[in-house]
Amino acid sequence: MAVSSCCLKGFQWDGTPTGHTGKLADNDAYITGDNPSAGVLVIHDLLGWTWPNIRLLADHYAREASATVYVPDFFGGKVIPFEPVARGRWDEVDVAGFMQGNGREDREPEMAACARALRERHGRVGAVGFCYGGWAVFRLGAKPAGGGPPLVDCISAGHPSLLAKADVDGVAAPTQVLAPEIDPAYSPELKSYTFDTLQRRGVPFDYQHFPGVEHACFSRGDPGKAGERDAMVRGKNAVVAWLRQFLLD
């Protein structure tokens, strides 16, 4: 079912991001919104923190979820070419080379430091991750090895990549998953495992299936692909509702 035209009104996708750049922990970050009581950490996909789409999504979360939203740079200043990735021309991109130094074990400590900094600044914290950021928000939603609550109060993962079953086993924060039907990075087996495991463990869980669309739809929003713009808007609305439920009074 297509998204109603009324849902698209006021949706800014081709505009200019309205936030500013600053610091979160030791990372450069795009920052938007001004709520001192609710912070949201957005962990970008392969296109990084400077991609306009991820910043426009952050602007929407800030306005509609009444939060201060941060998109830190977790690639150490490296930027992958936008256009070939957005168009699926992977043969033009050295992904293996780019990922050297940007693997899970390389960047997870920075992500945890950013989440802790948000906890100190804002009290209530949510984490949203797309593709590369998907595994990361699961880790932030897990209980620390030394005990205590998760670093964030809720997570949302859109078309997660690099996600392992152990990440699903460990998550303890309320979890939202946005799952395209066509997604080799988030296989049917792993989708089923996520769905069954989180229900069995009693974690508050929102799993949303998006038929007919493919990996990257929630951050790419390509109007040239059938149903993708509608899926992106529906995904944005779902994240906003999830954040509001767990971060606002």
Secondary structure, DSSP 8 states (H G I E B T S, - for coil): ----HHHHTT--SSS----EEEEETTEEEEEE---TTEEEEEE--TT-TT-HHHHHHHHHHHHHTT-EEEEE--STT----HHHHHTT-GGGS-HHHHHTT-SHHHHHHHHHHHHHHHHHHHSEEEEEEETHHHHHHHHHTB--TTSSS-SSSEEEEES--S--HHHHHHB-S-EEEEEEEE-TTS-HHHHHHHHHHHHHHT--EEEEEEEEEETTHHHH--TTSTTHHHHHHHHHHHHHHHHHHHH--
